């Protein structure tokens, strides 16, 4: 039987998983995917096979499944019941922060884990859970090879000038620099563009990864030369619950005048801001678009404003723009958000084809549009599986 790779993406209250068959030749093939969500509140499992058909739906009490390790046990039970557990050859993990140390995926060892633990303060919502999933697999199958694939690695092609902050040089040497995130998504888009849009793949492209977490990246010949996120995943665009770029003086004000603790500010910036904070309704763009509440409309307008502001900045970094690519949950599925962004970006030579946009075609601009716009679904899990296959020599 063919070998398989398990891909894990552990969040604060969920674990997403996919399993890919590794053929002797050719592309990896997904045979199952799903997630355990609601950890800590109402844990539940949903999974489907490679054709999208449901293969499992189950809920538990928190006394049965409360931790990432227990969730992984349930995932393993499902996979053993559906597939031959003996064929698993390795596990690939999404790890949000690799710091300045990692510009490529790494085979996991105790030394690697120790180094990655040092980056927990830079990605407190993600890094601890990424590492918890790695530890959980080690406990069950200590000899199974695991690979860490970093969201920051793709951006290591950016030059020093682009990574700097205007702080004393010693802070840069200590690792205070722009890292950028969503790199696995941008890497997948860069690898896919030659097939989807060969006329712009080697040009000046801005990719907008718009989801609950949102960022943008400038690609030149498929390489990252600029990104909206910086030292942490708080920077740049406004997101579901994160504010994006803010004046650092606001943090000083909250500390000194409002009397908030560092922990309270962390909670405010990571969990209570963004679309949720502005709208007062929620962080789901679908809910906000369906609402006629004034603050919901205001939140949407600010979301679009920030995208267009960042688009102008990244176009300046590139010295012009040949194409804009939308990807991720909002980018792939919301024709309305794409329309609002493109309408404000007509100065860049974007002429939207409204019918193509409503259909969600790959290209959504008219043939005479000087700058083309595309909708390209991302696949971070496949990117992780590809890296794991290569690193393990499968």
Secondary structure, DSSP 8 states (H G I E B T S, - for coil): --EEEEEEEE-SS-EEEEEEEE-SSS--EEEEEEEEE-TTT--EEEEEETTS-EEEEEE--TTTS-SHHHHHHHHHHHHHHHS-GGGEEEEEEEES--TTT-SS-EE--HHHHHHHHTTGGGSTTTHHHHHHHHHHHHHH-TTS-EEEEESSGGGGGS-HHHH--SS-HHHHHTT-S---S-HHHHHHHHHHHHHH-TTTTTSEEEEEEESSSEEEEEEETTEEEEES--SSTTSSS--SS---S--HHHHHHHHHTS---HHHHHHHHHHS-HHHHHHSS-S-HHHHHH---HHHHHHHHHHHHHHHHHHHHHHHHHTS-SEEEEEHHHHHH-HHHHHHHHHHTGGGT--B-HHHHHHT-SB-B-TT-SSEEEE----HHHHHHHHHHHHHT-
